[in-house]
Amino acid sequence: TGYTLDQVLGRNCRFLQGPETDPKAVEKIRRSIEDGSDMSVCLLNYRVDGTTFWNQFFIAALRDASGNITNYVGVQCKVSDQYAANVCKKQEEADAAEEAAQAEAAAAVAGGDGSDGMVKEEMQEVEFVGAAAPASQDATMTEASVEGAPAPAAVPSMAAAPASQG
């Protein structure tokens, strides 16, 4: 990087970031630290002379026997432009998928049709296949008329829905 040992010892690696460092990647690092989760991201960093280089950054929370975070470890590894381009493309695709999922979830909560999630009184009979089956088995909605609701095939089973990680 061109920095001397005295210039880097004891410093947070943030000083390597510059104007073209992706703020979304930096935000992922912040979120990981706040959540206490491990993560890896490819970052554009700057040498002392202002030239850029790519590195793959990994951070992990270190925990004591009780599971409390005691510290963090971060590892940086210089990577090629080609490697960084591939990783950044995958990061962008994952970000876009996450944003789409969040927008879809927000639309579902809001009703997606301006109805503020209100179910119309015109609800027709709803039949559940295997309604008497144990809760661990699928119960599938086969017919409903809910304004703005997805087609029955697109309605996920409650039994198959992941637990909230709230």
Salt bridges, closest charged atoms under 4 A:
GLU27 OE1 - ARG30 NH1 3.95
ASP95 OD1 - LYS28 NZ 2.86
GLU99 OE2 - LYS24 NZ 3.37
GLU147 OE1 - LYS120 NZ 3.53
